[in-house]
Structure formats: structure tokens, C-alpha cells
């Protein structure tokens, strides 16, 4: 085994990936994790099936990531490589109709067990309940551990401590002041892949928890199909998350409640129903709107116009009065983090040579649908390989 010790701080996908790359290069690795167990957010993602990546062309894939810090990593480690990596751990995969890739078992735990077993076999020392608390001159890393205070002075380090979303699972951004004090530029964290608050009328309460299906979401720049959920707090779910970055940054939102019909077709259907009927009955009979969509029309469309064409236009572009984004602690991920100017192209901190960063610590974002995990794997791999190469110099 080559001389020197590498330290990886953070036991999520980015940290595990980095540790594996360094160990594969023949170096000793210590992996420190603050929580009692590894990859808690990864395991949480497994509760909804563990969407690992998206099986699509690279142009479409790259377009879903924002922030230059991730560009090189995903170019070298895209969907095909993510799938090959999972299969190398003995995980059988399948691709859904929308291109989402899942383990056949729809769980994260088998993949995590195989991954940890591989790292242990490669000699990676995993130390849980080790919380990083400070950095001293000379690249001395201070930890609070079950055995008391411990100081390590590694040859290289990869930081993979997560962003600022879901702090109860470990991504609490406690590392921000530690790096800021060393001159590392960090963009403020903002929620990403989050819901939005809505001030509901009382009549909406029976619909809390109900999905909104068969609609298109229309923002200032795009139109997309998606399903989301009416909650007591507002709107949440995949359809909202897909456009949440644009909405967070100020775009208005409208719903097309009948996206397969033109305005003219909607107006024609409405016009065939007697105007003596109530507006709700006209919409229900003409368009077969389900109770959820009808409730949204009553909530956001009143006063409803009388004419068939005007009513059709309202149905095809129902304005959504969004409130504030839900808090960062509720968000699936976060925008913000270590900026491109603070990093080399190999994800080394320019202010702290020999220290690399990966995963959600970096300033990038992507929608749900496999992109987040893939980005963490790719940046962990890039940082790990660069750290291993530096040890070999």
C-alpha cells in the first residue's frame, strides 16, 4: 500500500465514491461519518425506490444540471457509467417508461451493503460518530468522537459533508463557517426541489393529500407535464420540484387543466352545455374534470367568466398564487455551496491545497429523477481520483 493516509469526511454517496477511488489506487483511507450509520439520505431516497439515474442522451442529461462545478464530473461519469457501477455491486436494474433507472428490488439497502463490503475489503477504515469540528494550521483535522477529541493530519482530504437540506439526516452545513474562515468562497444555500406555500381556503381541507393528475405546468420559459400533491402547507411533489428552481427565482406558474385539448376544443365542449347549468356542472360535464381539478378552478379561477371561450382560456391557464418556497430544512436538495472560483477543475480547494470537495457541498443543482444521486457519484469519483493522483506525486 502506498504511503500516506487519505481522509474522507462524509459517508454519503459522494464520500463513499471518493473513498473507493482512493483505495483502488492503493492508498490507505479513513472515512469519517458524524452519524452512527452511513448514507442516511441515500437510504431515505430508497424509500421511494431509489431512482439512481436517468437513461437518456448526454445532451439532455447535461442540460438538467446547473452550475459549472459539476460539468466535468458528469461528462466523465454519466448515466451509463452510473448503471455500470451499480451492476458492479451486484445490483440488477430496470428502466421505467420515463427513463428513470431503479434497482430491481426498489431498495437502497442492498446496494449500500454491497458498497460498504467492497470498501471494507479494500481496506477503507470506516469510523462513525466522528464529527469534524475544526481545522488547524498544517491541515490538522479535529474530530469529536466517542473516544474523545481526535486530531488527524492526512496527506489529502476529500470533504463530502452534504449541503443544507434535510439536516436531521446529517446535511446540516455546519462546515460552512469552518471553510469560510479559511477563505473558501461559499454561495448562500437556497432550497431546491421543494414545495411552495399556498394560503388555502377552508373548502380545500378535504383534499389535502390528494394528487393533481393530468395537468401541465406552465412557467415563464417552459411547459411540462407532472403530477403533484395538495398538502396542508401548499403544493409539493415531482411536478412542482421539476420547475421549482424557476419558480423560486420569480417565474409565475399557471396550470393547463386539460393539456390534450386546444382552447378552441375546450370552448366548443363547454358551449355544448346549457348556460343554465352552473359553471361547475358545465366544466364537469364538458371536460370531465375530476373533483381535485374542479376544486382548483373554484379556488383560483373565480370569478369565472361567462363566455365559453373566456372560460376555456381560464381552464387552459389557471393562475397559481404561489407563496414562499418551503424552508430549506424541508427541501430535497439545496442550491448554493462552494463556488467554482474556489475550486480547481479537479475539485481541489484553491485556498486549501490537498483538500477536495464533492457532492452537495458544491454550488450546483438538478431536479429529482436520478440526477441528484448521479451528480454526487460523479463529483465524488472526480474528487477521489484527483486526491489519489495527488498522493501519487
Number of C-alpha atoms within 10 A of each C-alpha: 9 11 11 14 18 26 27 31 26 31 30 28 29 34 34 27 27 37 36 24 23 28 24 17 17 16 23 20 26 21 23 25 26 20 18 10 13 25 22 18 20 19 19 15 17 20 12 12 17 24 24 26 26 26 19 15 11 14 9 10 17 17 10 14 19 15 15 15 24 25 18 15 24 25 14 13 19 23 25 14 16 22 23 13 14 18 14 12 16 13 18 15 17 14 15 12 7 10 14 18 23 26 22 13 16 17 19 23 17 14 20 19 11 16 20 16 14 14 21 14 11 18 18 25 16 19 19 18 17 24 20 23 15 16 18 11 7 8 19 14 19 18 20 16 17 11 8 8 13 16 16 14 17 19 17 22 29 29 25 30 28 32 27 29 27 18 17 11 16 23 23 16 18 16 18 19 13 15 18 12 10 13 14 20 20 20 15 14 19 20 24 29 28 29 30 21 19 18 11 15 10 8 10 16 12 9 15 15 14 12 17 20 16 16 20 21 23 21 18 12 9 9 16 16 16 18 17 19 20 21 21 16 14 19 25 22 19 18 23 23 26 22 24 24 22 17 19 21 9 11 16 16 21 21 24 22 25 20 18 12 14 13 21 13 13 22 21 15 17 24 17 12 17 11 14 8 11 11 18 15 18 21 22 16 15 17 17 13 19 13 12 16 21 18 16 20 22 16 16 16 18 10 9 15 14 10 12 21 18 14 21 26 17 22 27 22 21 20 18 16 13 19 14 12 24 20 15 20 18 17 20 20 26 28 25 22 23 27 20 20 14 18 22 13 17 19 27 22 24 16 14 15 13 19 23 26 30 35 31 30 27 29 24 23 23 25 21 21 20 20 24 23 23 27 29 27 28 30 32 32 28 28 32 35 22 23 29 24 12 12 20 13 5
